[in-house]
Amino acid sequence: MLHIQNVEKSYRKSGLLAKRSEKVLHGVSFSCHDGECLGIIGESGSGKSTLGRLILGIEKPDHGAILLNGQPIAQRQVRRGQISAVFQDYTSSINPFFTVEQAIREPLDGDGRSRADHGRRVDELLEQVGLSPAYRTRYPHELSGGEAQRVCIARAVANRPRYIVLDEAISSLDVRVQVQVLHLLQELQSVYGMGYIFITHDIQAAAYMCDRMIIFRKGQIVETIDTDRLREVQSDYARTLLGATIII
């Protein structure tokens, strides 16, 4: 299980007279169960992506702890192969000098398996994300946005992680491709049984994907609710956020 315990994060900002600190996350606590899709929903600038970076170990919290099975995720050996990510900007997520095969194989390096085993795994992953083996030799600039994000997803599941952080993973795609990628993510979850942290401002996508939702505002949790009970949200902010959709 993934536990976030009383996490706080601030950044230094320069003002006219002196440097000051701006708090982005305020005492955030929640858990994500194995195999669960947990949505973190909020407006842009609410601190969602900062939280995602902390969960991935890219940054460290100022206070609090992030634990995977009771072990601090800040330790590389704890998160290695156990947690991965798919980001919004697929164009910068893949090394432009890597072929599709090299990009997908990157997280497999050092796992002790042979080159042939890695090749078979790449073919399997391409098939699972709806791409043919012919894509192995292509470069990122030769891919459409949807194809590039499928490659990013294949790379994210390559090590069969327990959790994937999906940070606005569909927001840069057109609506038709968004639907395809959401279907793909559901299929992969059923195959691998992994948990998702689904960070988004898109309420409808979250309602389609998630088991539970955390409503996030200004670095704080406003409300947590099961997706099938969204009509029962209590806070004014949650009702306003959801009110512009077809859910309420």
Secondary structure by P-SEA (a helix, b strand, c coil): cccccbbbbbbbbbcccbbbbbbcccccccccccccccccccccccaaaaaaaaaacccccccccccccccccccccccccccccccccccccccccccaaaaaacccccccccaaaaaaaaaaaaaaacccccccccccccccaaaaaaaaaaaaacccccbbbbccccccccaaaaaaaaaaaaaaaaacbbbbbcccccaaaaaacccbbbbccccccccccccccccccccaaaaaaacccccc
